[in-house]
Amino acid sequence: VLQHMIAPHSLDGLHIYFPDPWPKKRHHKRRLIQPDFVRLAVSRLRAGAYLHCATDWQPYAKHMLEVLRAEPGLANRSADYAPRPDWRPVSKFERRGLNLGHGVWDLVFTAR
């Protein structure tokens, strides 16, 4: 969809909440947040638009932060992870995880 149906520099924001973390090392190549995908996503964002990601899998959060920081077309709005914005809904599964003491990591970047 991003590649063929969304015009370059046309989005004001992009939300990617709780993508599959593919926790097994041999499956990491299947993760959505990879340099090529991020480069494509950034090409569809207007200057000043945001990319907001969230995950409940700490190793994937670290991977996402590394990939997003390495993209020259993005600037992190926080030093590392962002607090959950009030406007991001909390899903049933997220609430259950939070009640069990699991973490959730938000990443909010701005397109340059």
Summary of the structure (lengths in Angstrom):
residues: 112
radius of gyration: 14.0
end to end distance: 22.3
largest distance: 41.6
contacts: 300
relative contact order: 0.22
helix: 37%
strand: 26%
